[in-house]
Amino acid sequence: MLLQEVKEHVFKLPPSDRLALVSAIIESLQDRPVARGDRSGAIQRMRGLLKTDQPAPTDEEVAAMLEARRRLFGYDSLSFR
């Protein structure tokens, strides 16, 4: 997959998945893996990036987002867990 294709897919992901991807990329670039506690701290610091004035999505909207992600990446309903 070309870099441009990866970028196009990334921008279609929900913010929480993009943050998880950033964390995984940073971890892959470090000399040592990030410990679980360190990762939790980083996630807490990044939560401010997700704050918004918009209401939380409804269950139906979340289900639609998950289904779109599954179709995009070819996941079945069990491989998401």
Summary of the structure (lengths in Angstrom):
residues: 81
radius of gyration: 14.7
end to end distance: 24.4
largest distance: 41.7
contacts: 148
relative contact order: 0.11
helix: 65%
strand: 0%
